[in-house]
Amino acid sequence: MSSYIQELADALARDVLAAQGELQDDRFYEQVGRVLMAASPTLQESFMTSIRIRLAEARGRAFLERSLKAKREGGEAPPAPRDVSL
């Protein structure tokens, strides 16, 4: 069942993130999360994990693209966020 829940949650996360632009609400996933919490905390938890992973991947990819663009154009690479665990 766990794999099935993860697949459902990830598919929903992908669709919600894709819809946010059209809805002009970059936090719409929070509303969907509340709807899920009322119906299934297990699905909500998996959905939020998928959202966090997809948002983190998008930020990492954007940083990579900016860094490569700076290198190719002779500019300065963007700074990485500082490590707050130090």
C-alpha positions in Angstrom: 0.0 0.0 0.0 2.9 2.4 0.8 4.1 2.4 -2.8 0.6 3.0 -4.1 0.2 6.0 -1.7 3.5 7.4 -2.7 2.6 7.1 -6.4 -0.8 8.8 -5.8 0.8 11.6 -3.7 3.6 12.2 -6.2 1.2 12.4 -9.2 -1.0 14.9 -7.3 2.1 16.9 -6.2 3.3 17.1 -9.9 -0.2 18.2 -11.0 -0.6 20.8 -8.2 2.8 22.4 -8.9 2.0 22.6 -12.6 -1.4 24.2 -11.8 0.0 26.8 -9.5 1.1 29.1 -12.3 -2.3 29.1 -13.9 -3.9 29.7 -10.5 -1.3 32.4 -9.8 -0.8 31.1 -6.3 2.6 29.7 -5.5 1.4 28.3 -2.1 -1.7 26.5 -3.5 -0.1 23.2 -2.5 -0.7 24.2 1.2 -4.4 24.3 0.6 -4.4 20.9 -1.1 -2.4 19.6 1.9 -5.1 20.8 4.2 -7.8 19.1 2.2 -5.7 15.9 2.3 -5.1 16.2 6.0 -8.8 16.2 6.6 -9.3 13.0 4.6 -6.0 11.1 5.0 -3.1 12.2 7.1 -1.0 9.4 5.5 -1.6 10.7 2.0 -1.1 14.3 3.1 2.3 13.4 4.6 3.4 11.7 1.4 2.1 14.6 -0.7 4.0 17.2 1.3 7.2 15.1 1.0 6.7 15.0 -2.8 6.1 18.7 -2.8 9.2 19.5 -0.8 11.4 17.2 -2.9 10.1 18.7 -6.2 10.5 22.3 -5.0 14.0 21.5 -3.8 14.9 19.9 -7.1 13.6 22.9 -9.0 15.7 25.3 -6.8 18.8 23.1 -7.3 18.3 22.9 -11.0 17.8 26.7 -11.2 21.0 27.2 -9.3 22.8 24.8 -11.6 21.5 26.6 -14.7 22.5 30.1 -13.3 26.0 28.8 -12.4 26.6 27.3 -15.9 25.3 30.4 -17.6 27.7 32.6 -15.5 30.6 30.3 -16.4 29.8 30.3 -20.1 29.3 34.0 -20.3 32.3 34.9 -18.1 30.2 36.2 -15.2 30.3 35.5 -11.6 28.5 32.4 -10.3 25.6 33.0 -7.9 26.4 32.4 -4.3 25.1 29.2 -2.7 23.1 29.6 0.4 25.3 29.5 3.5 25.4 26.3 5.5 23.3 27.0 8.6 24.4 23.8 10.3 27.9 25.1 10.9 
